[in-house]
Amino acid sequence: MAVQREPSLSPGLRQQLAKIVGAEYCLTDPVARESYAYDSTPGYRAFPAAVLLPASTEEVAEVVRLCAEAGLGITPRGAGTNLSGGTVPVDGGVVICFTRMQKILSVDLANQTAVVEPGVVTAHFHQAVEAQGLFFPPDPGSQSVSTLGGNVAENAGGLRGLKYGVTRDYVLGLEAVLADGSVIQTGSQTLKNVTGYNLTQLLCGSEGTLALFTKLILRLLPRPAARRSFLAYFTDIERAAVTVPTLVEAGVLPATLEIMDRITLQAVEEFAHLGLPPGLAAMLLIEVDGQPAQVEAEAAMVEAVLSRSGASEWQAARDESTRERIWSARRAALAALSRRRPATILEDVTVPRGQIPAMFAAIESIASRYQLEIGTFGHAGDGNLHPTILCDLRDQEQISRVEAAVAELFDAALALGGVLSGEHGIGLAKNRFLHRQLDRTVITLQREIKRVFDPQGLLNPGKALGVIP
Ligand SMILES: Cc1cc2nc3c(=O)[nH]c(=O)nc-3n(C[C@H](O)[C@H](O)[C@H](O)COP(=O)(O)OP(=O)(O)OC[C@H]3O[C@@H](n4cnc5c(N)ncnc54)[C@H](O)[C@@H]3O)c2cc1C
């Protein structure tokens, strides 16, 4: 738990900042600051000295310039839904929150691109482009609140990652404010561009440590004309896990291939009353999409695999409302699990898809050895699992077991050729584990890159760059 004493700004600096963004958007009273002291990651909390809500690139640049002169740290923030402590202002500097910058500036039908401000809510953007026959695939489970700027900074994934990739695959360019307040433009509106180093891709996933995004140029696709969804129930988790690589080996590339285990299903059933059969060990959610003929062909392949999979029962979603109910329940998996215990520690380990069965076995063994309840769900098609430890942070003895279990989860994923994080980032929560995946030379190189962008170390201090043991 990060503890932060009462940070504050000098009256002169506060006045200057308020002049830039407007007094009502420069929050300094303790109650307002407390709302920005934490994010969706349990166990981290630190008060900022002030919270600034700028409305334009110019205001962001002026605020950053002033902070740079004062040597004050800046924590960028969208909706604060990240799960790695990435927006907790541990240095007691200022938070720059982008939620007022929420305009969709243009949608270009001919080029299938859009230019947006960073505070646009992901689901609002989906709705806006879908109304024009277009499609923005990245769909994190938090889409109804998360912002596109936060999605880019975390390189967020989602339920459609297997076929469509992650946020990074849809970012063509950025307008960004650097740590000295200068404004740069990276990338372009063109699909092809090999002029210079690919700074756009470097900034995607940089977790607010290199620059502050003020505009995003996003790539869109035509909206898929058809889709078919399937549910498969298993009384044996291993059979479900093995079905994941089997489907892909059979030549199907589902848009969505999600898994929920027994504990998650119980929680979801209590929460959403789906009428699931009792005694389930796992459920797979599968969706294929595209042109109607292609969807029919892929659906037939899914049916063939499911009929040989050992599923106790499987079915195609009967209609759109059934599909929506099931998908909403999947998106509510974390919320459903979090109703069972005071805290949920959600991890994000990712392994090569073929190792999903081995990762499930490792999670089960860790849960049993540390006597912890772990509900696992996730984007199985991407090899990205969210083992979620249900616990009580007030119980010190339990916390030590949780910490040991988390370290073992990471080691198990790495031993299977996996990674520490598939989509939630390193932030604060995984900072001390970074060296288990990246060697000293790579961590040093990353720190050198950080120094070039941010010589004073003002942008999102304390995050993502690891601790060299
Ligand atoms: C219920 C739930 C489900 C989730 N499901 C998924 C999922 O399926 N896939 C997934 O990938 N994640 C998921 N997440 C995690 C989280 O929602 C994503 O990381 C999301 O992209 C964060 O967006 P945000 O607007 O909340 O960003 P924040 O949490 O506010 O910020 C995230 C990071 O971005 C930086 N940042 C924010 N705005 C800017 C900016 N304009 N410029 C530079 N840096 C910036 C912050 O400093 C921070 O490091 C989920 C979270 C929850 C609570």
The ligand as an ORCA input file, in Angstrom:
! r2SCAN-3c Opt
* xyz 0 1
  C     -14.137     -4.197    -15.160
  C     -12.877     -3.950    -15.918
  C     -12.656     -4.645    -17.094
  C     -11.484     -4.425    -17.817
  N     -11.300     -5.127    -18.973
  C     -10.185     -4.915    -19.687
  C      -9.959     -5.635    -20.903
  O     -10.784     -6.442    -21.332
  N      -8.820     -5.398    -21.583
  C      -7.902     -4.487    -21.136
  O      -6.883     -4.290    -21.804
  N      -8.081     -3.809    -19.988
  C      -9.189     -3.982    -19.257
  N      -9.374     -3.291    -18.092
  C      -8.340     -2.334    -17.644
  C      -8.600     -0.873    -18.070
  O      -9.973     -0.635    -18.245
  C      -7.849     -0.503    -19.346
  O      -6.471     -0.486    -19.059
  C      -8.249      0.847    -19.942
  O      -7.585      0.994    -21.163
  C      -7.888      2.039    -19.069
  O      -8.540      3.191    -19.582
  P      -8.804      4.449    -18.639
  O      -9.404      5.539    -19.440
  O      -9.552      4.057    -17.435
  O      -7.314      4.841    -18.264
  P      -6.700      5.159    -16.839
  O      -6.881      4.035    -15.922
  O      -7.167      6.477    -16.385
  O      -5.170      5.284    -17.243
  C      -4.470      4.175    -17.709
  C      -3.027      4.582    -18.059
  O      -3.065      5.497    -19.135
  C      -2.389      6.707    -18.820
  N      -3.149      7.739    -19.522
  C      -4.474      7.986    -19.457
  N      -4.801      8.955    -20.324
  C      -3.645      9.331    -20.960
  C      -3.318     10.283    -21.962
  N      -4.250     11.057    -22.513
  N      -2.023     10.407    -22.337
  C      -1.068      9.611    -21.819
  N      -1.317      8.697    -20.862
  C      -2.589      8.556    -20.447
  C      -2.439      6.767    -17.298
  O      -1.389      7.517    -16.773
  C      -2.310      5.298    -16.929
  O      -0.953      4.915    -16.949
  C     -10.524     -3.496    -17.342
  C     -10.752     -2.798    -16.151
  C     -11.916     -3.025    -15.441
  C     -12.139     -2.240    -14.178
*
